Amino acid sequence: MELGLKGRVAIVTGASKGMGFATARAFAREGARVLMISRTPETLSAAEQSIRKGGGEVMSLAGDVADPGLPARALAECVSKWGTVHALVNNAGGPPPGTLMEQDDAAWAAALDRNLMATIRFTRAVIPAMTKQKWGRIVSITSTIAKEPAPSMVLSATARSGVAAFTKAIASELAASNVTVNVVNPGSVLTDRSRELIGARAKRENRNYDEVLAESQATTPAKRFATPEEIANVIVFLASDAASYVNGVSLSVDGALTKGF
């Protein structure tokens, strides 16, 4: 399928590893030019060089998505080097696990800032360029926890549900400008984040990591976790010409894990 991404310009946050890195690499393989953003300069530089070695046209910008000034700097970098921006992928690490009474105000503020407000700020930054050129794609990575909240993940469930509501609200506003806004809700993906959560559960239950991992995989209908590349493939499709009429959707990519719609 011809995705029409050659020469397009994409911003991908959380791009140094996991789903963010897989997405940046997938864009580059389609011929898009990619600005990669991540908090850790060393990891980000290694990720950038890896994609460059594969022939991709990328540049990087170190920064924390919770920084209110980062979206404007990212846009300025793209405009300076490539003239505009066509696609934005909002991606950030999830908040720590815990129930309601285990989370204080500081934890709530941090979760909402990094996982909701960052999405709002980056989206707000790119909208003028996208509406002016009558072409734009915004995809936010959240989690199936937004559709089926769990008590032990209350911070993530709340912040990520907010991203879904925000996306639906602005999709109608931007549709006439050929700007689409969608959410991808991954299920279980074998990333550093999932390894961290499984490790925390194993420690909490005084069990072996491999045993808990195998048990977690067995609970999914697919009997395995997704690879970051499987999520990236969907994101790049949503950011393409081929998905021009997909708008305002929260799409679960979870191997049939989610029970609701």
Contacts in CASP RR format, 6 or more apart in sequence:
PFRMAT RR
TARGET T0000
AUTHOR 0000-0000-0000
METHOD contacts of the structure
MODEL  1
MELGLKGRVAIVTGASKGMGFATARAFAREGARVLMISRTPETLSAAEQS
IRKGGGEVMSLAGDVADPGLPARALAECVSKWGTVHALVNNAGGPPPGTL
MEQDDAAWAAALDRNLMATIRFTRAVIPAMTKQKWGRIVSITSTIAKEPA
PSMVLSATARSGVAAFTKAIASELAASNVTVNVVNPGSVLTDRSRELIGA
RAKRENRNYDEVLAESQATTPAKRFATPEEIANVIVFLASDAASYVNGVS
LSVDGALTKGF
1 242 0 8 1.000
2 241 0 8 1.000
2 242 0 8 1.000
3 30 0 8 1.000
3 236 0 8 1.000
3 237 0 8 1.000
3 240 0 8 1.000
3 241 0 8 1.000
3 242 0 8 1.000
4 30 0 8 1.000
4 240 0 8 1.000
4 241 0 8 1.000
4 242 0 8 1.000
5 27 0 8 1.000
5 30 0 8 1.000
5 31 0 8 1.000
5 32 0 8 1.000
5 87 0 8 1.000
5 236 0 8 1.000
5 239 0 8 1.000
5 240 0 8 1.000
5 241 0 8 1.000
6 30 0 8 1.000
6 31 0 8 1.000
6 32 0 8 1.000
7 31 0 8 1.000
7 32 0 8 1.000
7 33 0 8 1.000
8 27 0 8 1.000
8 31 0 8 1.000
8 32 0 8 1.000
8 33 0 8 1.000
8 86 0 8 1.000
8 87 0 8 1.000
9 32 0 8 1.000
9 33 0 8 1.000
9 34 0 8 1.000
9 35 0 8 1.000
9 78 0 8 1.000
9 82 0 8 1.000
9 83 0 8 1.000
9 84 0 8 1.000
9 85 0 8 1.000
9 86 0 8 1.000
9 87 0 8 1.000
10 24 0 8 1.000
10 27 0 8 1.000
10 32 0 8 1.000
10 33 0 8 1.000
10 34 0 8 1.000
10 35 0 8 1.000
10 85 0 8 1.000
10 86 0 8 1.000
10 87 0 8 1.000
10 88 0 8 1.000
10 89 0 8 1.000
10 239 0 8 1.000
11 34 0 8 1.000
11 35 0 8 1.000
11 37 0 8 1.000
11 74 0 8 1.000
11 75 0 8 1.000
11 78 0 8 1.000
11 85 0 8 1.000
11 87 0 8 1.000
11 88 0 8 1.000
11 89 0 8 1.000
11 122 0 8 1.000
11 126 0 8 1.000
12 20 0 8 1.000
12 23 0 8 1.000
12 24 0 8 1.000
12 27 0 8 1.000
12 34 0 8 1.000
12 35 0 8 1.000
12 36 0 8 1.000
12 37 0 8 1.000
12 89 0 8 1.000
12 91 0 8 1.000
13 20 0 8 1.000
13 37 0 8 1.000
13 38 0 8 1.000
13 65 0 8 1.000
13 89 0 8 1.000
13 90 0 8 1.000
13 91 0 8 1.000
13 92 0 8 1.000
13 118 0 8 1.000
13 122 0 8 1.000
14 20 0 8 1.000
14 21 0 8 1.000
14 36 0 8 1.000
14 37 0 8 1.000
14 38 0 8 1.000
14 39 0 8 1.000
14 65 0 8 1.000
14 91 0 8 1.000
14 92 0 8 1.000
14 93 0 8 1.000
15 21 0 8 1.000
15 23 0 8 1.000
15 24 0 8 1.000
15 34 0 8 1.000
15 36 0 8 1.000
15 37 0 8 1.000
15 38 0 8 1.000
15 44 0 8 1.000
15 47 0 8 1.000
15 60 0 8 1.000
15 91 0 8 1.000
16 36 0 8 1.000
16 38 0 8 1.000
16 39 0 8 1.000
16 40 0 8 1.000
16 43 0 8 1.000
16 44 0 8 1.000
16 46 0 8 1.000
16 47 0 8 1.000
17 38 0 8 1.000
17 43 0 8 1.000
17 47 0 8 1.000
17 191 0 8 1.000
17 192 0 8 1.000
18 189 0 8 1.000
18 191 0 8 1.000
18 192 0 8 1.000
18 228 0 8 1.000
19 91 0 8 1.000
19 141 0 8 1.000
19 186 0 8 1.000
19 189 0 8 1.000
19 191 0 8 1.000
19 228 0 8 1.000
19 231 0 8 1.000
19 232 0 8 1.000
19 235 0 8 1.000
20 89 0 8 1.000
20 91 0 8 1.000
20 141 0 8 1.000
20 228 0 8 1.000
20 232 0 8 1.000
21 36 0 8 1.000
21 47 0 8 1.000
21 228 0 8 1.000
22 227 0 8 1.000
22 228 0 8 1.000
22 229 0 8 1.000
22 231 0 8 1.000
22 232 0 8 1.000
23 89 0 8 1.000
23 91 0 8 1.000
23 231 0 8 1.000
23 232 0 8 1.000
23 235 0 8 1.000
23 236 0 8 1.000
24 34 0 8 1.000
24 36 0 8 1.000
24 47 0 8 1.000
24 51 0 8 1.000
24 58 0 8 1.000
25 50 0 8 1.000
25 51 0 8 1.000
25 232 0 8 1.000
26 229 0 8 1.000
26 232 0 8 1.000
26 233 0 8 1.000
26 235 0 8 1.000
26 236 0 8 1.000
27 34 0 8 1.000
27 87 0 8 1.000
27 236 0 8 1.000
27 239 0 8 1.000
28 34 0 8 1.000
28 51 0 8 1.000
28 54 0 8 1.000
28 55 0 8 1.000
28 56 0 8 1.000
28 57 0 8 1.000
28 58 0 8 1.000
29 56 0 8 1.000
30 236 0 8 1.000
30 240 0 8 1.000
31 56 0 8 1.000
31 57 0 8 1.000
32 86 0 8 1.000
32 87 0 8 1.000
33 57 0 8 1.000
33 58 0 8 1.000
33 82 0 8 1.000
34 51 0 8 1.000
34 56 0 8 1.000
34 57 0 8 1.000
34 58 0 8 1.000
34 59 0 8 1.000
35 58 0 8 1.000
35 59 0 8 1.000
35 60 0 8 1.000
35 61 0 8 1.000
35 74 0 8 1.000
35 77 0 8 1.000
35 78 0 8 1.000
35 85 0 8 1.000
36 44 0 8 1.000
36 47 0 8 1.000
36 48 0 8 1.000
36 51 0 8 1.000
36 58 0 8 1.000
36 59 0 8 1.000
36 60 0 8 1.000
36 61 0 8 1.000
37 44 0 8 1.000
37 60 0 8 1.000
37 61 0 8 1.000
37 62 0 8 1.000
37 63 0 8 1.000
37 65 0 8 1.000
37 70 0 8 1.000
37 74 0 8 1.000
38 44 0 8 1.000
38 47 0 8 1.000
38 60 0 8 1.000
38 62 0 8 1.000
38 63 0 8 1.000
39 62 0 8 1.000
39 63 0 8 1.000
39 64 0 8 1.000
39 65 0 8 1.000
40 62 0 8 1.000
41 62 0 8 1.000
44 60 0 8 1.000
44 62 0 8 1.000
45 60 0 8 1.000
47 60 0 8 1.000
48 58 0 8 1.000
48 59 0 8 1.000
48 60 0 8 1.000
51 58 0 8 1.000
52 58 0 8 1.000
59 77 0 8 1.000
59 81 0 8 1.000
61 70 0 8 1.000
61 73 0 8 1.000
61 74 0 8 1.000
61 77 0 8 1.000
63 70 0 8 1.000
64 70 0 8 1.000
64 114 0 8 1.000
65 90 0 8 1.000
65 92 0 8 1.000
65 114 0 8 1.000
65 118 0 8 1.000
65 122 0 8 1.000
66 110 0 8 1.000
66 113 0 8 1.000
66 114 0 8 1.000
66 117 0 8 1.000
66 118 0 8 1.000
68 121 0 8 1.000
69 121 0 8 1.000
70 121 0 8 1.000
70 122 0 8 1.000
71 121 0 8 1.000
71 122 0 8 1.000
71 124 0 8 1.000
71 125 0 8 1.000
71 126 0 8 1.000
72 125 0 8 1.000
74 122 0 8 1.000
74 125 0 8 1.000
75 85 0 8 1.000
75 125 0 8 1.000
75 126 0 8 1.000
75 129 0 8 1.000
78 84 0 8 1.000
78 85 0 8 1.000
79 85 0 8 1.000
79 129 0 8 1.000
84 129 0 8 1.000
84 133 0 8 1.000
85 126 0 8 1.000
85 129 0 8 1.000
85 130 0 8 1.000
86 130 0 8 1.000
86 133 0 8 1.000
86 135 0 8 1.000
86 136 0 8 1.000
86 137 0 8 1.000
87 136 0 8 1.000
87 137 0 8 1.000
87 138 0 8 1.000
87 139 0 8 1.000
87 239 0 8 1.000
88 122 0 8 1.000
88 123 0 8 1.000
88 126 0 8 1.000
88 137 0 8 1.000
88 138 0 8 1.000
88 139 0 8 1.000
89 138 0 8 1.000
89 139 0 8 1.000
89 140 0 8 1.000
89 141 0 8 1.000
89 235 0 8 1.000
89 239 0 8 1.000
90 118 0 8 1.000
90 119 0 8 1.000
90 122 0 8 1.000
90 123 0 8 1.000
90 138 0 8 1.000
90 139 0 8 1.000
90 140 0 8 1.000
90 141 0 8 1.000
90 163 0 8 1.000
91 140 0 8 1.000
91 141 0 8 1.000
92 114 0 8 1.000
92 115 0 8 1.000
92 118 0 8 1.000
92 119 0 8 1.000
93 114 0 8 1.000
93 115 0 8 1.000
93 193 0 8 1.000
94 111 0 8 1.000
94 114 0 8 1.000
94 115 0 8 1.000
94 143 0 8 1.000
94 155 0 8 1.000
94 156 0 8 1.000
94 193 0 8 1.000
95 107 0 8 1.000
95 110 0 8 1.000
95 111 0 8 1.000
95 114 0 8 1.000
95 115 0 8 1.000
95 155 0 8 1.000
95 156 0 8 1.000
95 159 0 8 1.000
96 107 0 8 1.000
96 155 0 8 1.000
97 152 0 8 1.000
97 153 0 8 1.000
97 156 0 8 1.000
97 197 0 8 1.000
97 200 0 8 1.000
98 152 0 8 1.000
98 153 0 8 1.000
98 154 0 8 1.000
98 155 0 8 1.000
99 151 0 8 1.000
99 152 0 8 1.000
99 154 0 8 1.000
100 151 0 8 1.000
100 154 0 8 1.000
103 154 0 8 1.000
103 155 0 8 1.000
107 155 0 8 1.000
108 155 0 8 1.000
111 155 0 8 1.000
111 156 0 8 1.000
111 158 0 8 1.000
111 159 0 8 1.000
112 158 0 8 1.000
112 159 0 8 1.000
114 159 0 8 1.000
115 142 0 8 1.000
115 156 0 8 1.000
115 159 0 8 1.000
115 160 0 8 1.000
115 163 0 8 1.000
116 159 0 8 1.000
116 160 0 8 1.000
116 162 0 8 1.000
116 163 0 8 1.000
116 166 0 8 1.000
119 140 0 8 1.000
119 163 0 8 1.000
119 166 0 8 1.000
120 166 0 8 1.000
123 138 0 8 1.000
123 166 0 8 1.000
123 170 0 8 1.000
123 181 0 8 1.000
126 138 0 8 1.000
127 174 0 8 1.000
127 179 0 8 1.000
130 136 0 8 1.000
130 138 0 8 1.000
130 174 0 8 1.000
130 177 0 8 1.000
130 179 0 8 1.000
131 174 0 8 1.000
131 177 0 8 1.000
131 179 0 8 1.000
134 177 0 8 1.000
134 178 0 8 1.000
135 178 0 8 1.000
135 179 0 8 1.000
136 178 0 8 1.000
136 179 0 8 1.000
136 180 0 8 1.000
137 179 0 8 1.000
137 180 0 8 1.000
137 238 0 8 1.000
137 239 0 8 1.000
137 240 0 8 1.000
137 243 0 8 1.000
138 167 0 8 1.000
138 179 0 8 1.000
138 180 0 8 1.000
138 181 0 8 1.000
138 182 0 8 1.000
139 181 0 8 1.000
139 182 0 8 1.000
139 183 0 8 1.000
139 184 0 8 1.000
139 235 0 8 1.000
139 238 0 8 1.000
139 239 0 8 1.000
140 163 0 8 1.000
140 167 0 8 1.000
140 181 0 8 1.000
140 182 0 8 1.000
140 183 0 8 1.000
140 184 0 8 1.000
141 183 0 8 1.000
141 184 0 8 1.000
141 186 0 8 1.000
141 231 0 8 1.000
141 235 0 8 1.000
142 160 0 8 1.000
142 163 0 8 1.000
142 164 0 8 1.000
142 183 0 8 1.000
142 184 0 8 1.000
142 185 0 8 1.000
142 250 0 8 1.000
143 156 0 8 1.000
143 160 0 8 1.000
143 185 0 8 1.000
143 186 0 8 1.000
143 187 0 8 1.000
144 185 0 8 1.000
144 186 0 8 1.000
144 187 0 8 1.000
144 252 0 8 1.000
144 254 0 8 1.000
144 257 0 8 1.000
144 258 0 8 1.000
145 153 0 8 1.000
145 156 0 8 1.000
145 157 0 8 1.000
145 160 0 8 1.000
146 156 0 8 1.000
146 157 0 8 1.000
146 160 0 8 1.000
146 161 0 8 1.000
146 162 0 8 1.000
146 163 0 8 1.000
146 164 0 8 1.000
146 183 0 8 1.000
146 185 0 8 1.000
146 250 0 8 1.000
147 185 0 8 1.000
147 250 0 8 1.000
147 252 0 8 1.000
147 258 0 8 1.000
147 260 0 8 1.000
148 258 0 8 1.000
148 259 0 8 1.000
148 260 0 8 1.000
149 157 0 8 1.000
149 158 0 8 1.000
149 161 0 8 1.000
150 157 0 8 1.000
160 185 0 8 1.000
163 183 0 8 1.000
164 183 0 8 1.000
164 185 0 8 1.000
164 250 0 8 1.000
167 181 0 8 1.000
167 182 0 8 1.000
167 183 0 8 1.000
167 248 0 8 1.000
167 250 0 8 1.000
168 248 0 8 1.000
168 250 0 8 1.000
170 181 0 8 1.000
171 180 0 8 1.000
171 181 0 8 1.000
171 182 0 8 1.000
171 247 0 8 1.000
171 248 0 8 1.000
172 248 0 8 1.000
174 180 0 8 1.000
174 181 0 8 1.000
175 247 0 8 1.000
178 244 0 8 1.000
180 238 0 8 1.000
180 243 0 8 1.000
180 244 0 8 1.000
180 246 0 8 1.000
180 247 0 8 1.000
180 248 0 8 1.000
181 247 0 8 1.000
181 248 0 8 1.000
182 238 0 8 1.000
182 243 0 8 1.000
182 246 0 8 1.000
182 247 0 8 1.000
182 248 0 8 1.000
182 249 0 8 1.000
182 250 0 8 1.000
182 251 0 8 1.000
183 248 0 8 1.000
183 249 0 8 1.000
183 250 0 8 1.000
183 251 0 8 1.000
184 231 0 8 1.000
184 234 0 8 1.000
184 235 0 8 1.000
184 238 0 8 1.000
184 251 0 8 1.000
184 253 0 8 1.000
185 250 0 8 1.000
185 251 0 8 1.000
185 252 0 8 1.000
185 253 0 8 1.000
185 254 0 8 1.000
185 258 0 8 1.000
186 226 0 8 1.000
186 231 0 8 1.000
186 253 0 8 1.000
186 254 0 8 1.000
187 220 0 8 1.000
187 226 0 8 1.000
187 252 0 8 1.000
187 253 0 8 1.000
187 254 0 8 1.000
187 255 0 8 1.000
187 257 0 8 1.000
187 258 0 8 1.000
188 194 0 8 1.000
188 216 0 8 1.000
188 217 0 8 1.000
188 220 0 8 1.000
188 225 0 8 1.000
188 226 0 8 1.000
188 254 0 8 1.000
188 257 0 8 1.000
189 225 0 8 1.000
189 226 0 8 1.000
189 227 0 8 1.000
189 228 0 8 1.000
189 230 0 8 1.000
189 231 0 8 1.000
190 225 0 8 1.000
190 226 0 8 1.000
190 227 0 8 1.000
190 228 0 8 1.000
191 228 0 8 1.000
194 225 0 8 1.000
198 209 0 8 1.000
198 212 0 8 1.000
198 213 0 8 1.000
198 216 0 8 1.000
199 209 0 8 1.000
199 212 0 8 1.000
201 207 0 8 1.000
201 212 0 8 1.000
202 208 0 8 1.000
202 209 0 8 1.000
202 211 0 8 1.000
202 212 0 8 1.000
205 212 0 8 1.000
216 225 0 8 1.000
217 223 0 8 1.000
217 224 0 8 1.000
217 225 0 8 1.000
220 254 0 8 1.000
220 255 0 8 1.000
220 256 0 8 1.000
220 257 0 8 1.000
221 255 0 8 1.000
221 256 0 8 1.000
221 257 0 8 1.000
222 255 0 8 1.000
222 256 0 8 1.000
222 257 0 8 1.000
226 253 0 8 1.000
226 254 0 8 1.000
226 255 0 8 1.000
230 253 0 8 1.000
231 253 0 8 1.000
234 251 0 8 1.000
234 253 0 8 1.000
237 243 0 8 1.000
238 246 0 8 1.000
238 251 0 8 1.000
252 258 0 8 1.000
END
